[in-house]
Amino acid sequence: MSQKEEAVCEAAIAVLEHGGPACLTDPKTVMQTLERAYDLGATQDDVIAEMRRQHASGSPGPGSTGGDA
């Protein structure tokens, strides 16, 4: 997995764990992971697609199969 792919996975996890308006995690951490992904050439669409993939699999994380990560 490339650095960009890893950064996209990390950003997607951070956004999903944040919980939107519930603000379950520090928003600065979320923004830092997104910034890293964008700095490595990712787009917002890349992160959204990864978030959808992780949500559909039932468990966030690179290569997740829906089990314990």
N, C-alpha and C positions, 0 to 999 in steps of 0.2 A: 504494500500500500504506500502510495506517495505521501509526502508531507502535506500536500494540498488535501488529499483524500482524508488523511487523519485529522487535519484541522477542521474539515467540513463535518466529520463525524462528531468531533468534540463540541463544535458549535451547536450542532443539532441537539446533542444531549443537554448542553447547558440551557438552551432555549426551552426544551421540553420540561426539564426539571424546574425551571423558573416558574412555570405555571401561569404565565400571563398576568392578569390583574391580581391574582392571589399573591404574587411577589414572594414566592417561597425561598428564593435564594437572592444573593446580593446582585443587583442589576449590573454593577461594575464588572463582576466576573463574567457575566453573560456578554457584555460589550467587548471585553478583552478577548474572549474566544472568537467572537465574530470578527473583530479587527484582525486577528491573526489569520483567519481563513481568507479574508478579503486581501490581506497583504500577500498571501501566497497565490492569488489569482482566482479565488473562488468568487462566485456571484451569489446574490441573494437567492436566485433560482436554484443554485446548487444546494444551498443550505435547506431551502424549503423542500426540495425533492428528497433529501436525506431525512428530514424530519418526518415526512410522509412515509418513507420506507420503514423507519424505526417504529413509528406509530402502528403501521400495519402489521409489523412482525410481533408487536406486543411487548417488545423490550428494546430499549435504546442501547446502542453500542455497535462498534464495528464487527461485522460478521455475525451479528446476533441471530440466534435460531429460536428465540423466544423463551429460552431457559434461563437459568441463573447466569449472570454475567460476572 
